[in-house]
Amino acid sequence: MLDTARIRQDFPVLRKTDCGELGIYFDNAATTYKPQTVIDAVMAYYTEGSVNIHRGEYDRSFAISEAYDAARAKVARFIHADPHEIIFTSGATASMNLIAMGYAEAVLQPDDVILTLESEHASSLLPLMRVASKTGARIEYIPLLDGGRFDLEAYKNALHDRVKLVAVAHVSNVLGYILPIAEMARLAHSVGAVICVDGAQSVPHLKTDVTGWDIDFLSFSSHKMLGPTGLGILYGKKALLDQMDPVLLGGGSNARFDRTGQLVLKGTPYKFESGTPAIEAVLGLSAAIDYLEGLGMDAIYEAEHALKARMVQGLSTLDHIVLYNADAPTGIVTFNVKGIPAQDVAFYLNANGIMVRSGNHCAKVLVDVIHTPDTVRASLAFYNTPAEVDRLIDVLRSVTLEACIAVTIA
Ligand SMILES: Cc1ncc(COP(=O)(O)O)c(C=O)c1O
């Protein structure tokens, strides 16, 4: 079991929260807080010489280049990949655009099918929709069960030999359900499709094994797993990455070129990384992975699962709360208060020192499936406490439309 009181000492912002200077943070699916070790790693880069990598013939550059390369190897080990299969991008969104533009656009033919879900994030669906319109491929949706749950049988029925790409989030950012990703990969491959997984909400919370699951692509963001912002990761099977062209060209990714435009790119993954990368963010991510591994991903999952169960248990005793994903096994709790717009509830919670998110959470197609345009989302992290969960339940116990309006217009 995690020692949350001790863990909270590792996060400067949580020390402030515990002193009452800051509110309770339940928007961890948007981005997480950072431990001191991550902040120190970023600061050390800036205070001890913010030099470039792989360009300078001096000791500091050698040292930072080595640390940068070691970070790539650490990310690879964390998800059970090879370092050559790890591309650093600016975020999960950039990773998914790279799959869409660098892979899908090159391979998809008219009438090929991209199979996806209505619960997907805009950062997945929008790049896919553009690819479909450029290539003449079609998007088909795996029917979701009422309430937005995934159904393996529906997936099996939706697969056919025109499906060339299956694109799904391992964990939905609205409903928090976990997809059976290894089984889905096996089935996708049985019809000759490639599976690309949005891991933005899964990699920070669950053990990840791209090799064991045999998935083809995985996108995720550093800032949702205790690391710095401005950094994403794209994992791709080496053979697929080798056949892809980079979207960006420039310094760092080319081996040589001449005045006629003859260009020889570097190998995978370097051909995808043009320009100076977010060096300090990569070093910070390395510290974030150390921190996560120090706690253990199983322990993290269990802690978040227990907090979620407590929140669901408490909220389900309140008749005026509608819960959308009580049975989801991850730390995302999505709900509404009957008769009060989600945004007003979020303002009211904020006025009571609790930070949550309201709206459609960038999953704009899902609203038709769960039959509500907006919800309130409380997303938990292992550093949240049972007392914080109880406080949310207490505040919601007495919420009224009048109180929300008073806060909103104040
Ligand atoms: C499921 C999912 N995919 C993709 C993204 C995009 O991540 P980023 O904004 O870090 O690029 C998010 C962010 O909330 C997400 O929840």
The ligand as a Gaussian input file, in Angstrom:
#p B3LYP/6-31G(d) Opt

LIG

0 1
 C       -7.377000      10.197000     -24.281000
 C       -6.556000      11.383000     -24.640000
 N       -5.903000      11.388000     -25.805000
 C       -5.149000      12.424000     -26.188000
 C       -5.001000      13.531000     -25.397000
 C       -4.141000      14.669000     -25.869000
 O       -3.019000      14.790000     -25.058000
 P       -2.102000      16.108000     -25.162000
 O       -3.007000      17.269000     -24.931000
 O       -1.118000      15.926000     -24.062000
 O       -1.487000      16.114000     -26.502000
 C       -5.662000      13.588000     -24.182000
 C       -5.578000      14.787000     -23.324000
 O       -6.400000      15.042000     -22.488000
 C       -6.450000      12.474000     -23.779000
 O       -7.111000      12.467000     -22.615000

